[in-house]
Amino acid sequence: MTVDAAHAIIALAALFFTITSTTVGATKWMLVRVEERMDRRFVESESRWDARFARSERRLDERFAQVDQRFAQVDQRFEKIDQRFAQVDQELRAVAGAVAEVKVAVARLEGPHPPFLIARG
């Protein structure tokens, strides 16, 4: 092997090593860039997800507050209805007492009933 052939082989090896190291370096640079971009997008996506979750949680809390308020209103209505039922019960007792008094007064006016002649059977 001559010196020129050896120099050519060394030059080819150097060229191959240069191309390989450049390719590996570029690949590493691209992978680092992709990783940084993925991390940045993940952080952005996570912040959007957190904001969306916070909004839905806030809406849910507002909805629960509205439902609690409606339940309080329904409870107040039930209390009013219970009071009204108590008033109606008192009025019905008063009417029933008055009807009983009227029955007694009518029975006194009619006098005693004649005894039944035919036995019921």
Number of C-alpha atoms within 10 A of each C-alpha: 5 7 8 9 10 11 11 12 12 12 12 12 12 12 12 12 12 12 12 12 12 12 12 12 12 12 12 12 12 12 12 12 12 12 12 12 12 12 12 12 12 12 12 12 12 12 12 12 12 12 12 12 12 12 12 12 12 12 12 12 12 12 12 12 12 12 12 12 12 12 12 12 12 12 12 12 12 12 12 12 12 12 12 12 12 12 12 12 12 12 12 12 12 12 12 12 12 12 12 12 12 12 12 12 11 11 12 10 9 9 8 8 7 6 7 7 6 6 6 5 3
